[in-house]
């Protein structure tokens, strides 16, 4: 089951903010104003194709537009090196450290069958298919060989106050139903998957 993301950590931006986080500027690259960006998207064109992006720094109340001129992937580091219009030296690049890169939510790429945006999966209720018991909610999607749904389990009566999470492989055999309209996923976990 393919899972495409346009925001890895949906908790950082409000779901209804109108923006999708596509990456975070982590450091300057060299002396000529380029920056290193850690991607929060599976779409490389977000960093490689020129055009307008938006940047949100901690001191900003609203995202502001910034023009991406070029970008390239650093193999083995899971980073992009990006050049922006008007950012011409290391000091200007350093000023962008820690800022989020955004695109409008309306700029979501179309996905194929059985492909989902992480933002759409976070918050879905998790139901055992066989019994229809509601066991928890998806809180994150962790990229791995097969992506993993991080599910925060509902507390059981008389349990201690430590709610726990489990990781569920996001594959068709274990998560046969994803119903975005009903805001739920149905799971058929193999024996032992839900045990501590």
Secondary structure as UniProt FT lines:
FT   TURN            10..11
FT   TURN            15..16
FT   STRAND          19..29
FT   TURN            30..33
FT   STRAND          34..39
FT   HELIX           45..48
FT   STRAND          51..56
FT   TURN            58..59
FT   STRAND          64..74
FT   TURN            75..78
FT   STRAND          79..84
FT   TURN            85..86
FT   HELIX           90..94
FT   TURN            95..98
FT   STRAND          100..104
FT   HELIX           105..107
FT   TURN            113..114
FT   HELIX           118..121
FT   TURN            122..123
FT   STRAND          125..128
FT   TURN            129..131
FT   STRAND          134..142
FT   STRAND          148..153
FT   TURN            157..158
FT   STRAND          165..169
FT   TURN            172..174
FT   STRAND          177..179
FT   TURN            180..183
FT   STRAND          184..187
FT   TURN            191..194
//
